[in-house]
Amino acid sequence: MPRPPARIVHLGLGAFHRAHQAWYTAHAGNAHEWGIVAFTGRSPAIADVLSGQDGLYTVIERSPTADRHEVVTSLVEAQDGANMSRLAVLFASPDVALVTITVTEAGYRLQADGSPDTSDAALVQDLATLRMNASSSAQFGNLSLTTMLGRLLAGLEARRRASGPPIAVVPCDNLPANGSLMSRGTLKAAELVSPGLAEWISQNVSFVSTSVDRITPRTTAADAQRLNAQQEWVDAAPVVTEPFRDWVLSGSFPAGRPAWEDAGARFVDDIEPWERRKLWLLNGAHTLLSFGGLLRGHETIAQAIGDPALSAMVEEFWDEASALLPAGLSVDSYRAALRERFLNSRIEHRLAQIAEDGTRKLSLRIVPVAEAQLKAGRLPGGAAFAIACWIAWGPDRPESVTAAIGSLSPYLADREAFVSAVGGYLSEWAPGRR
């Protein structure tokens, strides 16, 4: 079948990208103009599998009662992330108009203020490698780079050297103000590599902020077996996801973009309220349920939200977060939809998976709600419960409750009533950890 031309570079070839951005691109009215070349992060395994399938794969849309199958055709190449030569060629091409990113929050290797994390050995090594080659005529495509930021800078340098047109960078991970954060991080990292590159980026690269939403658990061997028993070809890389999907974007696309709005994406001037709605209500509840559910012996989100005690705590946290959101976001209907989504037991979203990198997730999803509620003169019991469950579940937390809270937020640790609330939940839910 005819495939669209390569016009999007994607960094982070995982299941979420294939269920979300690639799906939206395939459903754009001008999809025939927009092909994606996606690069893996650490392992080339999924790229090898998808290359053997000509980039085709099945999205299994799983409702509470049935599965719906769809073959997605927007992925025209799947590449090993270490293939810097191909990455450089694509970035240098004037046909490529934008870069999308899904590498998880930790994969950005940025501090809260957007500066590069100079304690990260892999990032430091990549920046040093780039700096050593910045003033030479050597092609950046020949370099060995392992981090997303290092590879992005190498690609942008290749575009600069080719006198390429402006380009948009679109981060699609759960980081507050991810476009602004990525802009600061990329510029500061570029300054450590080459003043010329930093200046070019400031004038030629647009950073788009996004809020993304589609629960996509890990696909199991049983999922693939059921699918392949029903079709004539063997798909070694299907993706399981829920019917619900949402994408909100804010920013400019100087070289054009797919008509993602045809598939339901929204383009707004101010993304922050939408971002907070999703990050606090969906991701915050997920984090609360992950640690609370694991303490109660549950394994999935559906099991945890079905536990009356945990369900009540989610509602309390949602009340706290909702009080901080502006009008016009359809918060009540969004909460109702979230509850239905969480109760979909056919989406086996594993609590242990959600609990990974818990400290960072709490800092982004729970702590801002707790701090804002306390500053408004209210004690946030739902947020205190989430932090208590995190303390109780983690085997290596500080012995002192105050010290554990302080590792997340010195402000919270200085609020006696909040520390007492966390301690109270610990006494009730995990007395051995008090």
C-alpha positions in Angstrom: 0.0 0.0 0.0 1.2 3.6 -0.6 2.8 5.1 2.5 3.0 8.7 3.5 6.3 10.6 3.2 8.5 10.9 6.3 7.7 14.3 7.8 7.7 13.6 11.6 10.6 12.3 13.7 9.5 10.7 16.9 11.9 10.0 19.9 10.7 7.1 22.1 9.1 4.3 20.2 6.8 2.8 22.9 3.3 1.6 23.2 1.8 5.0 24.2 3.2 6.7 21.2 1.7 4.0 18.9 -1.7 4.2 20.7 -1.8 8.0 20.8 0.3 10.3 18.5 0.7 7.7 15.7 -3.1 6.9 16.0 -4.0 10.6 15.8 -1.7 11.1 12.8 -3.3 8.1 11.0 -6.7 9.7 11.5 -5.8 13.2 10.4 -7.6 14.4 7.3 -4.2 14.9 5.6 -2.7 11.6 6.9 -1.4 10.8 3.4 1.0 13.7 3.8 2.5 12.8 7.2 4.6 9.7 7.8 6.4 9.1 11.1 10.0 7.8 11.6 10.2 6.7 15.2 13.4 6.0 17.1 13.7 3.7 20.2 15.2 4.9 23.5 17.4 2.2 24.9 16.8 -1.1 23.2 16.4 -1.6 19.4 14.1 -4.6 19.9 10.8 -3.0 19.1 12.3 -1.3 16.1 13.5 -4.6 14.8 10.1 -6.2 15.2 8.2 -3.3 13.6 10.7 -3.1 10.7 9.9 -6.7 9.9 6.2 -5.7 9.7 6.8 -2.6 7.5 5.9 -0.4 10.4 2.4 -1.8 10.6 0.8 -2.8 13.9 -2.6 -3.3 15.5 -4.2 -1.1 18.0 -6.5 -3.2 20.2 -9.1 -0.8 21.6 -10.5 -2.5 24.7 -13.9 -1.5 26.1 -15.5 -3.2 29.1 -17.3 -5.6 26.8 -15.4 -6.1 23.6 -12.2 -5.5 21.6 -12.0 -3.4 18.4 -8.9 -3.9 16.1 -7.4 -1.4 13.8 -4.1 -1.5 11.8 -2.3 1.9 12.0 -0.4 3.0 8.9 1.3 6.2 9.9 4.6 4.7 11.1 6.8 4.5 7.9 10.1 3.6 9.6 11.1 2.2 13.0 14.7 2.8 13.9 17.2 2.0 16.6 17.7 5.1 18.6 21.5 4.6 18.2 21.2 5.1 14.5 22.4 8.7 14.6 23.3 8.7 10.9 19.6 8.2 9.9 18.5 10.7 12.6 20.8 13.4 11.2 19.7 12.8 7.6 16.0 13.2 8.7 16.6 16.3 10.8 18.5 17.9 7.9 15.6 17.2 5.5 13.4 20.2 4.8 10.5 17.8 4.4 10.6 17.0 8.2 8.5 19.5 10.0 8.2 18.4 13.6 9.7 16.2 16.3 7.4 14.4 18.8 8.7 12.9 22.1 7.5 10.2 24.5 10.4 9.1 26.8 8.6 9.2 30.2 9.2 12.0 32.7 12.6 10.7 33.8 13.8 10.5 30.2 14.1 14.3 29.9 16.9 14.4 32.5 15.9 18.0 33.4 15.6 19.6 36.8 12.5 21.4 38.0 13.7 24.7 36.6 14.4 23.2 33.2 18.1 23.1 33.5 20.0 19.9 32.4 20.6 17.5 35.2 24.4 17.7 35.5 24.4 14.8 38.0 23.2 12.5 35.2 26.2 10.7 34.0 24.7 9.8 30.6 23.6 13.3 29.8 27.0 14.8 30.9 28.7 12.3 28.6 26.5 13.2 25.7 27.0 16.9 26.1 30.7 16.5 26.4 30.7 14.4 23.2 28.7 17.1 21.4 30.8 19.9 22.7 34.0 18.2 21.4 32.6 17.9 17.9 30.7 21.2 17.7 33.5 23.1 16.1 34.7 20.4 13.8 33.4 19.4 10.4 32.6 15.9 11.6 29.1 14.8 11.0 27.0 14.5 14.2 25.4 11.4 12.6 28.6 9.5 13.4 28.4 10.1 17.2 27.5 7.7 19.9 24.8 9.3 22.0 22.4 7.7 24.5 20.0 10.3 25.9 17.0 11.9 24.3 18.4 15.4 24.8 21.7 14.5 23.3 20.2 13.0 20.2 17.8 15.9 19.8 20.7 18.4 19.9 22.6 16.4 17.4 19.6 16.4 15.1 19.1 20.1 15.5 22.8 20.7 14.8 22.4 18.7 11.6 19.5 20.8 10.6 21.4 24.0 11.4 24.4 22.9 9.3 22.0 22.1 6.4 20.5 25.6 6.7 17.1 23.8 7.2 13.9 25.6 7.9 12.3 26.1 11.3 10.9 23.1 13.1 8.5 22.3 16.0 9.4 20.1 19.0 6.4 18.5 20.6 7.0 16.8 24.0 4.2 14.4 24.9 5.0 13.3 28.5 3.4 14.2 31.8 5.5 17.2 32.8 3.9 20.5 33.7 4.3 23.1 31.0 6.3 20.5 29.0 6.8 22.8 26.1 8.2 25.6 28.2 10.3 23.1 30.2 11.7 21.5 27.1 12.5 24.9 25.6 14.5 26.0 28.6 16.2 22.6 28.9 17.2 22.4 25.2 18.5 26.0 25.1 20.5 25.5 28.3 21.9 22.2 27.1 22.8 23.8 23.7 24.6 26.6 25.4 26.9 24.0 27.0 27.6 22.6 23.5 27.8 25.6 21.2 26.7 29.2 21.4 25.9 29.1 17.7 23.6 26.1 18.1 21.8 27.8 21.0 21.3 30.9 19.0 19.9 29.0 16.0 17.5 27.0 18.3 16.2 30.2 19.8 15.4 31.6 16.4 14.2 28.5 14.6 12.7 26.0 16.9 9.1 26.2 18.3 8.3 24.2 21.5 4.7 23.1 21.7 3.1 22.3 25.1 0.8 19.3 25.2 -1.5 17.4 27.5 -1.9 13.7 26.5 -4.4 11.2 27.8 -5.0 7.5 26.8 -4.4 4.7 29.3 -2.1 2.2 27.5 -1.0 -0.8 29.7 1.7 -3.2 28.7 0.6 -5.6 26.1 0.8 -9.3 27.3 1.6 -12.4 25.4 -2.0 -13.5 25.9 -3.2 -10.3 24.2 -1.1 -11.0 21.1 -2.2 -14.6 21.0 -5.9 -13.7 21.1 -5.4 -11.1 18.3 -3.4 -13.4 16.0 -5.9 -16.2 16.4 -8.4 -13.9 14.7 -6.4 -12.6 11.7 -4.4 -13.8 8.8 -1.1 -12.2 9.6 1.0 -12.4 12.8 1.4 -9.1 14.6 4.4 -9.3 17.0 3.9 -5.7 18.2 0.2 -5.0 18.9 -0.8 -2.3 21.4 -3.7 -2.5 23.9 -5.4 0.7 24.9 -8.7 2.1 26.1 -11.4 3.7 23.8 -11.0 7.1 25.5 -8.3 9.5 24.1 -7.5 13.1 24.5 -4.9 15.5 23.2 -4.6 19.2 23.9 -1.8 21.3 22.3 -0.7 24.9 22.5 2.0 26.4 20.3 3.1 27.1 16.7 4.1 24.7 13.9 6.2 26.8 11.6 6.6 24.0 9.0 3.0 22.7 9.2 1.4 19.7 11.0 -1.1 17.0 10.5 -4.7 17.9 10.9 -4.9 16.2 14.3 -8.1 18.1 15.1 -9.9 15.8 12.6 -9.3 13.0 15.1 -10.4 15.1 18.1 -7.3 16.9 19.2 -7.8 20.4 20.6 -5.6 23.5 20.0 -5.8 26.1 22.7 -4.1 29.4 23.7 -3.6 28.4 27.4 -2.9 24.8 28.0 -2.1 25.0 31.8 -5.7 24.4 33.0 -6.2 21.4 30.8 -2.8 20.1 31.7 -3.5 20.4 35.5 -6.9 18.7 35.0 -5.3 15.6 33.5 -2.1 15.6 35.6 -3.9 15.9 38.9 -7.2 14.1 38.3 -6.0 11.1 36.2 -2.3 10.8 37.0 -2.7 11.9 40.6 -5.4 9.3 41.2 -3.3 6.7 39.5 -0.5 7.4 41.9 -2.7 7.4 44.9 -4.3 4.1 43.8 -0.9 2.5 42.9 0.6 2.8 46.4 -2.7 2.4 48.3 -3.7 -0.5 46.1 -0.4 -2.3 46.6 -0.7 -1.9 50.3 -4.2 -3.6 50.1 -2.9 -6.5 48.0 -4.4 -5.3 44.7 -2.7 -5.6 41.4 -4.6 -3.4 38.9 -6.3 0.0 38.8 -9.7 -1.7 38.3 -9.2 -3.7 41.5 -8.0 -0.7 43.5 -10.8 1.7 42.4 -13.3 -1.1 43.3 -12.1 -1.1 46.9 -14.6 1.2 48.7 -11.9 2.7 51.1 -9.6 3.6 48.2 -12.4 4.8 46.1 -13.4 7.2 48.9 -9.8 8.6 49.1 -9.7 9.1 45.4 -12.9 11.2 45.6 -11.4 13.2 48.4 -8.3 13.9 46.4 -10.4 14.8 43.4 -12.4 17.3 45.5 -9.1 18.9 46.6 -7.7 19.1 43.0 -11.0 20.2 41.5 -11.2 23.1 43.8 -8.0 24.5 42.3 -9.1 24.3 38.7 -10.9 27.1 36.9 -14.4 26.9 35.4 -14.9 25.7 31.8 -13.0 22.4 32.0 -16.0 20.1 32.4 -14.4 18.7 35.5 -17.5 16.9 36.7 -18.0 14.9 33.5 -14.2 14.3 33.3 -14.3 12.8 36.8 -17.3 10.6 35.9 -15.5 9.4 32.8 -12.3 8.7 34.8 -14.2 6.5 37.2 -15.7 4.5 34.3 -12.2 4.2 32.7 -10.7 3.0 36.0 -13.4 0.4 36.4 -12.7 -1.1 33.0 -11.3 -4.4 34.3 -10.4 -5.5 30.8 -7.6 -2.8 30.8 -5.1 -4.4 33.1 -3.2 -1.3 34.2 -0.7 -2.8 36.7 -0.2 -0.9 39.9 3.4 -1.9 40.1 4.0 -0.3 36.7 2.4 3.0 37.8 4.3 3.0 41.1 7.7 3.1 39.2 9.6 6.4 39.7 7.1 7.2 42.4 9.0 10.0 44.0 9.0 12.1 40.8 5.4 11.3 40.1 4.3 12.4 43.5 6.2 15.6 43.2 4.4 16.4 39.9 0.9 15.0 40.6 0.2 15.2 44.4 2.5 17.7 46.0 1.3 20.8 44.0 -2.3 20.0 45.1 -1.2 19.6 48.8 0.8 22.8 48.8 -1.9 24.9 47.1 -4.6 23.6 49.5 -2.5 24.4 52.6 -1.8 27.9 51.3 -5.5 28.3 50.9 -6.0 27.4 54.6 -7.3 23.8 53.9 -5.9 20.5 55.1 -5.7 18.2 52.0 -6.5 14.7 53.4 -6.5 13.0 50.1 -3.0 14.2 49.2 -1.8 13.3 52.7 -3.2 9.8 52.2 -1.3 9.4 48.9 2.0 10.4 50.5 1.4 8.2 53.5 0.8 5.2 51.2 4.0 6.0 49.3 6.0 6.1 52.6 4.4 2.9 53.7 5.1 1.0 50.5 8.7 2.1 49.9 11.2 -0.1 51.8 13.9 2.6 51.8 12.0 5.6 53.0 13.6 7.7 55.9 12.6 6.5 59.3 11.1 9.9 60.1 7.8 10.8 58.6 8.9 14.4 58.5 12.1 13.5 56.6 10.2 11.5 54.1 7.8 14.3 53.4 10.7 16.7 53.3 12.3 14.7 50.4 9.2 15.6 48.4 8.6 19.2 49.7 10.2 21.1 52.5 7.1 23.3 52.6 4.9 20.3 53.4 7.4 19.0 56.0 7.1 22.4 57.8 3.3 22.1 58.2 2.7 20.3 61.4 -1.0 19.6 60.7 -0.1 18.0 57.3 2.7 15.9 58.9 0.2 14.8 61.5 -2.3 13.9 58.9 0.2 11.7 57.0 1.2 10.1 60.3 -2.4 9.4 61.1 -3.0 7.6 57.8 0.2 5.6 58.4 -1.0 4.5 61.8 -4.3 3.4 60.2 -3.1 1.8 57.0 0.4 0.6 57.8 1.0 0.7 61.6 4.4 -1.0 61.2 5.7 2.0 59.2 4.6 4.7 61.7 
